[in-house]
Amino acid sequence: MAFLSSLNISASALTAESFRMDVISENIANATNTRTENGGTYRRKMVVLQAQGEDRTRFRRIFSDQLQAAQGVQVTQVAEDTSAFTPVYDPTHPDANAEGYVMMPNVDPVKETLDMMAATRAYEANLTAFNAVKNMATKALEMGR
C-alpha cells in the first residue's frame, strides 16, 4: 500500500533528524571542551544523510525514466569537521601551549544554533507529513464503512 511507504519515508526522516539534533546538542555541550577521552581538543561532528537505496547511477536512471521508488533517508556517517581550532590566549589554562594559547574546539555556537533550527524544522515538516498521511488513511477507512 502506497500510504505505508509514505509513512516509512517520514519515519526514516524523523529518526535521521532526531539523531542529527542529538549530534548538534553534543557539539554545543562540548563547545569549550579542550580535553576528550581520545586526547586533544573536541572536534565538531556533522551528520551525513543519504537517500536509502541510492547509488551512483541514480542520475543516469532519472534521465532514462527508470526512477526507483522513494525509500526514505538514512544516516551514512558522522564526520568530524577538519577546520582549524580557534587559538585563544589564556596562559593560565592547563592546556595552554608554550606561547600561552589554548586551542579551542572548532564549534561555532551560532552555526550550531542555526543547524538545530533547520533540523527542528525538518523534523516538524516530516511529522506534519506523517500525520497528514495517517489522517488520509483514517478518512479513507471511514469512507469504506
C-alpha positions as CSV (number, residue, x, y, z in Angstrom):
1,M,0.0,0.0,0.0
2,A,1.3,3.4,-1.0
3,F,0.4,5.2,2.2
4,L,2.5,2.7,4.2
5,S,5.6,3.6,2.2
6,S,4.8,7.3,2.8
7,L,4.7,6.6,6.5
8,N,8.0,4.7,6.3
9,I,9.7,7.6,4.4
10,S,8.5,10.1,7.0
11,A,9.5,7.8,9.9
12,S,13.0,7.4,8.5
13,A,13.4,11.2,8.2
14,L,12.1,11.6,11.8
15,T,14.7,9.2,13.0
16,A,17.5,10.8,11.0
17,E,16.6,14.3,12.1
18,S,16.4,13.2,15.7
19,F,19.9,11.8,15.5
20,R,21.1,15.0,13.8
21,M,19.7,17.0,16.7
22,D,21.5,14.8,19.2
23,V,24.8,15.3,17.4
24,I,24.2,19.1,17.3
25,S,23.5,19.0,21.1
26,E,26.7,17.2,21.7
27,N,28.6,19.8,19.7
28,I,27.0,22.6,21.7
29,A,27.8,20.8,25.0
30,N,31.5,20.4,24.0
31,A,32.0,23.9,22.6
32,T,34.6,24.7,25.3
33,N,36.0,21.2,25.8
34,T,39.8,21.1,25.4
35,R,40.2,17.5,26.6
36,T,38.4,14.5,25.2
37,E,38.5,10.8,26.0
38,N,40.8,10.2,23.0
39,G,43.0,13.1,24.0
40,G,43.1,16.5,22.4
41,T,40.6,19.2,21.6
42,Y,37.0,18.3,20.8
43,R,36.2,18.4,17.0
44,R,32.8,19.4,15.7
45,K,30.8,16.5,14.3
46,M,28.5,16.6,11.3
47,V,25.8,14.1,10.3
48,V,25.8,13.0,6.7
49,L,22.4,11.9,5.3
50,Q,21.7,10.0,2.2
51,A,18.6,8.6,0.4
52,Q,18.1,4.9,1.3
53,G,19.0,2.6,-1.6
54,E,20.7,5.4,-3.5
55,D,23.6,4.5,-5.6
56,R,26.0,6.3,-8.0
57,T,23.9,5.6,-11.1
58,R,20.7,7.3,-9.9
59,F,21.4,10.4,-12.0
60,R,21.6,8.2,-15.1
61,R,18.2,6.5,-14.2
62,I,16.4,9.8,-13.8
63,F,17.1,10.7,-17.5
64,S,16.3,7.2,-18.7
65,D,12.8,7.2,-17.0
66,Q,13.7,4.3,-14.7
67,L,13.1,6.0,-11.4
68,Q,13.3,3.9,-8.2
69,A,10.5,4.3,-5.7
70,A,11.5,6.6,-2.8
71,Q,12.7,4.7,0.2
72,G,13.4,7.4,2.8
73,V,16.6,8.7,4.3
74,Q,19.4,7.3,6.4
75,V,22.4,8.4,8.3
76,T,25.5,7.2,6.5
77,Q,28.2,8.6,8.7
78,V,29.1,11.1,11.4
79,A,32.0,13.1,10.1
80,E,34.4,15.3,12.0
81,D,34.9,18.8,10.8
82,T,38.5,19.2,9.8
83,S,38.6,23.0,10.1
84,A,41.2,24.6,12.3
85,F,40.8,25.0,16.0
86,T,40.5,28.6,17.4
87,P,43.5,29.8,19.3
88,V,42.6,31.7,22.5
89,Y,45.2,33.5,24.6
90,D,44.9,32.2,28.2
91,P,48.3,31.4,29.8
92,T,46.6,30.2,33.0
93,H,44.7,27.4,31.3
94,P,46.1,24.0,32.0
95,D,46.1,23.1,28.2
96,A,47.9,26.3,27.1
97,N,50.9,25.8,24.9
98,A,54.3,27.5,25.5
99,E,53.1,30.8,24.0
100,G,50.0,30.8,26.3
101,Y,47.5,29.9,23.6
102,V,44.8,27.3,24.1
103,M,43.3,25.5,21.1
104,M,39.6,25.8,21.5
105,P,37.1,23.5,19.6
106,N,36.0,24.4,16.1
107,V,32.4,24.6,17.3
108,D,30.6,27.9,16.4
109,P,27.6,28.2,18.7
110,V,25.8,30.4,16.1
111,K,26.2,27.8,13.4
112,E,25.1,25.1,15.7
113,T,22.0,27.0,16.7
114,L,21.1,27.5,13.0
115,D,21.7,23.8,12.3
116,M,19.5,22.9,15.2
117,M,16.7,25.2,13.9
118,A,17.0,23.6,10.5
119,A,16.9,20.1,11.9
120,T,13.9,21.0,14.1
121,R,12.0,22.5,11.1
122,A,12.8,19.4,9.1
123,Y,11.6,17.2,11.9
124,E,8.4,19.2,12.2
125,A,7.8,19.1,8.4
126,N,8.2,15.3,8.4
127,L,5.9,15.0,11.4
128,T,3.3,17.0,9.6
129,A,3.6,14.8,6.5
130,F,3.4,11.7,8.7
131,N,0.2,13.0,10.4
132,A,-1.3,14.0,7.0
133,V,-0.9,10.5,5.5
134,K,-2.2,9.0,8.7
135,N,-5.3,11.3,8.6
136,M,-5.9,10.5,4.9
137,A,-5.8,6.7,5.6
138,T,-8.2,7.2,8.5
139,K,-10.6,9.1,6.3
140,A,-10.4,6.5,3.6
141,L,-11.2,3.8,6.1
142,E,-14.2,5.8,7.4
143,M,-15.5,6.2,3.8
144,G,-15.3,2.5,3.3
145,R,-17.8,1.8,6.1
